[in-house]
Amino acid sequence: MQTAYLLLIPLIPLLVFLVLGIFNKRIKPAVSGYIGVAGLAAATMLSCFAAFQYFFVADKVNGAYQTFIQKTAWMQFTDTLQVDMGIFIDPISVMMLVVVSTISLMVHIYSRGYMKGDAGYTKFFAFLSLFTFSMYGLVLATNLFQIYIFWELVGVSSFLLIGYYYTKTSAVAAAKKAFIVTRFADFGFLVGILIIGYYTGTFDFEALNNPAGSAIQNWAFTSTFMGLSAITWALILIFMGGAGKSAMFPLHIWLPDAMEGPTPVSALIHAATMVVAGVYLVARLFPMFLFVDDGFVLQVVAYVGAFSSLFAAVIALTQTDIKRVLAFSTMSQIGYMMMALGVSGFDGHEGVGYMASMFHLFTHAMFKALLFLGAGAVIHAVHSNYLQDMGGLRKYMPVTNFTFLVAALAIAGVPPLAGFWSKDEILVAAYENSPLLYGIGVVVAGLTAFYMFRLYFGIFWGKNTRYAHTPHEAPLSMTIPLVLLAFFTSVVGFIPFSRFVTADKMGFEAHLNYPLAAIAVAVGAAGILLAWLFYKTENDLSDRFAHAFGSLYLWTSHKFYFDELYLFITRNIIFRYISAPIAFFDKKFVDGTMEGIGNKTVLLSRKIMSVQSGKVQDYAFGFIGGVVLLAAVFIYLWTF
Amino acid sequence: MDLNSFFLMRHELLLLVIILLFVTAEIVIPRKKKGSTVHLAILLFGLHTALGFLTLEESSLFGGMFRTNSLIHFFKNVLNIGVLILLLQSADWLQKKIEKQNRGTEFFTLLFCSLLGMYFMISAGDFLMFYIGLELSTLPVAALAAYEIMKRKSSEAGIKLIFSAGLASGVSLFGISMLYATTGSIYFQDVIQVITTTNLTVLGFVLFFAGLAFKISLVPFHFWTADVYEGAPISVASYLSVISKGAAAFILMILLFTVLKPLMQVWENLIYVLALATMFTGNLFALRQHNMKRFLAFSSIAQAGFILLGLITGTQLGTATVVYFVMIYIFSNLAAFGVVQAISQKTGKENIVDYEGLYRTNPRLSLVMLLALFSLAGIPPVAGFFGKFFLFTAAASEGYYLLVFLAVVNVTISLYYYLLVVRAIFLRRGDNPVPHFSNQLYMRLGLAFTVIGILVLGLYSPLYDYIYELSGVFN
């Protein structure tokens, strides 16, 4: 398979970013929008072409999809340890290319309408392109170091986009929070990478993932710490990085706040692409996670995922900011993906969890982006994020209403929409592995259906709110992506994913497990029904229910006070007892010394000024004096 | 000697033709049309520069008095490019001077004469040729420094330069005579055979060294620098700090690495001491300057101190790094002086305070200045960083750790004052900023060349490899 042209996929958005960034003010907003969309359209076409080539044209070897790597050495650390830059083509990276391209293209088109009239229009598109470039780089990375570089670039572009409305203090705070929390997690990631590099002598995915390779075979012979091998620790730390980006408990606190960014950004970064980077990372290193320490870390992944999934779903029940509901829903669904990865095996049907996770990543990207973009259209129309300011919007916004409904049904797992198929596979995987995880999965499915329809009914049905300005359907540039995504959401579930994306790259035939599917659908339907009862028309059922739960309701709506807990720890413990003394030392001793040296230097400089008198005779004296002195010194030195 | 070997002196001969052309032009061209000689000068010198790139054999003439090799040839080309940029940058100013004050073409004649002197100096194969080159390169510049006859400061600069230069060359000549006395020859190839460290040779060497140290403005032979730079026209100050210093550093390196190599034990210590004195003095004085030209004068003294770090090694790596650094220094300083020139000729402002708020009114000029200052300060990834980095590497690889450490301290100090200017330009608003203006074509070209030079030198690594390869000729 030809891979050279694939380089264009990341390079096009990079070029767009450079053009838009450099000629920022000189490009008319309308033009910059077109440039952005055109660039992404080209990248999308290439990605789709690549996917077609890879899955249908390129030859398989022994029934398995091959891995194509094109790379050049970039940095040589030691004789054996080097960092390459290149592209890595295998089923999941090709799949991710398609996901990133599709969603990013939709978001680009959508943003032309959503961001219209904004002062930083061109800048916005430049940032979007930067993000897309970074995401492509992350997806195509050939080694841990490269993925880390793009990982950070993605973090930076996410920071820029969350803080896009930089005049809003809350947006600035959110951007900082997201950056700091993920940076904190990335510190773990980096340490993990270094440990891997130290013990295995390579950063290369291909070498690391080889089940017969030394990295996997020799994990037990590395030094141990607290009963775990170094490689195990490295994987835990790497997963920490992934958990930070993917907003897994307890590093999830940045995601709800990140909703301060423009809604298209939330759709692109905080729903479909960047936040699944953690899942992608685990999938990328899946053989390592699976075989090292007999899958110990994978167990951690599974339970963290399952817990996050449940935790987020519960919080989502009570949120009133529609974007926050979606944010917690995203966290919950990513938890699902992690859980599926965590319960997966390697060969054939044992790898159903891996396949399901990737499948869900794929479908979730479509319908969650659709939900966000729909929410954006709603926010655009009513100028509020809060459920209490909405209601009865179906009459004003028919297209948004319909597409949102499709997405809500999909995420609730109603057949034949996309979410049903992928969720079913996840539940199958969990069922075959652990009853507890399966139970959590089912509960989460019910909760998901409930809060999603609470959202849907709250926005489009419910009370007939009087609006100051009559809401209007969004412009064409915004509804076209909605319709397209709704179309994708309806059909992508029929893709026989298990033939293409599997852990062993061989493909297998997945079959619908009817009893499990029936249970899932029933639970989902129950959730929808309950939401219908509570929120379809205005009534006090939900309030009474909330009262019945009392303080539990309060805890949930405050997100279990996790933000407060973190604030308490950072402010009252870390800042007061660690940072303050260090700052004192720094100011008094370090800065004091430095400033002292600086002041002394300036003083000295002032003092010696008088030597430069301006008189030639003085200069001549200095000249001759210098020669004589030097000559004397050196002759003296050399006669002895 | 046949005609072919005569053409080894192609650079010198061509330049001589140009000089004679200008002498003729002075007589032939009527007064009112003298302004157009600026174009002529740029055209002719541009041609000369281009022709310089033709390949040249490696050989010597006149029984070894004149020699050339690939590195010398290369460096002559570098000097040519520098002078061409200088001509471009000063074209508008000169044209105005010539037209308004009814001046002749002496500026070009003098400038080219001085350059001719440098050619001879760096191609010298014996002390006599070297001395003639040295004189020929210095004396015309003294006249140039006094070019602005209506200004007192300019005359003062000329007088100070000629006195100081006279003293320096006298001392140097005295030193040469002592070397001759001990070795019995003035030919480098003979001297190298017999020279040893005796008291008289050490004395002779130190005296001789002072003459070149004067040109590179090493401490304590630097006193003239600031006064002359401040008083002389900017083009002349630029020429002194860039071309003159570059050529002198180059010939000093050649002499130390070849003829005076047997004295290495002496000169490495001498250079050690002078490097420290020069860096510290230059930097400490630069800290408190208000006038841009004085500021650049002291900055160039400090830079000379850094050059010494490469000289101290006496290796091929040292040669390569010195040539590389000098090239970067030439482009960076030309860029800085070019901006000062551009602003001065439009507004007459030359103080750092006047630069406040420059970025708001003249962003492009500010960016050129930023690049130049960053390069001088050695901030990555600009060329100057690599220049310094390689110099330090060369010195460290010979074991001069303390010296390198102190040099790094000096880089830190220099960073402070370079950034002061950057701050004035970019961060300060200024009560009375320089109004927006646009430059003439020549000035733009002149600045563009410097920017390209800085970028290419910093980012295009094969160039360094090429220089390194050339540097093999002395080892």
Boltz contact constraints between the chains, C-beta under 6 A:
constraints:
  - contact:
      token1: [A, 605]
      token2: [B, 284]
      max_distance: 6.0
  - contact:
      token1: [A, 605]
      token2: [B, 287]
      max_distance: 6.0
  - contact:
      token1: [A, 605]
      token2: [B, 288]
      max_distance: 6.0
  - contact:
      token1: [A, 616]
      token2: [B, 160]
      max_distance: 6.0
  - contact:
      token1: [A, 616]
      token2: [B, 163]
      max_distance: 6.0
  - contact:
      token1: [A, 619]
      token2: [B, 223]
      max_distance: 6.0
  - contact:
      token1: [A, 619]
      token2: [B, 224]
      max_distance: 6.0
  - contact:
      token1: [A, 620]
      token2: [B, 167]
      max_distance: 6.0
  - contact:
      token1: [A, 622]
      token2: [B, 220]
      max_distance: 6.0
  - contact:
      token1: [A, 622]
      token2: [B, 223]
      max_distance: 6.0
  - contact:
      token1: [A, 623]
      token2: [B, 167]
      max_distance: 6.0
  - contact:
      token1: [A, 623]
      token2: [B, 221]
      max_distance: 6.0
  - contact:
      token1: [A, 626]
      token2: [B, 220]
      max_distance: 6.0
  - contact:
      token1: [A, 627]
      token2: [B, 210]
      max_distance: 6.0
  - contact:
      token1: [A, 630]
      token2: [B, 206]
      max_distance: 6.0
  - contact:
      token1: [A, 631]
      token2: [B, 203]
      max_distance: 6.0
  - contact:
      token1: [A, 631]
      token2: [B, 206]
      max_distance: 6.0
  - contact:
      token1: [A, 634]
      token2: [B, 202]
      max_distance: 6.0
  - contact:
      token1: [A, 634]
      token2: [B, 266]
      max_distance: 6.0
  - contact:
      token1: [A, 635]
      token2: [B, 199]
      max_distance: 6.0
  - contact:
      token1: [A, 635]
      token2: [B, 202]
      max_distance: 6.0
  - contact:
      token1: [A, 638]
      token2: [B, 197]
      max_distance: 6.0
  - contact:
      token1: [A, 638]
      token2: [B, 202]
      max_distance: 6.0
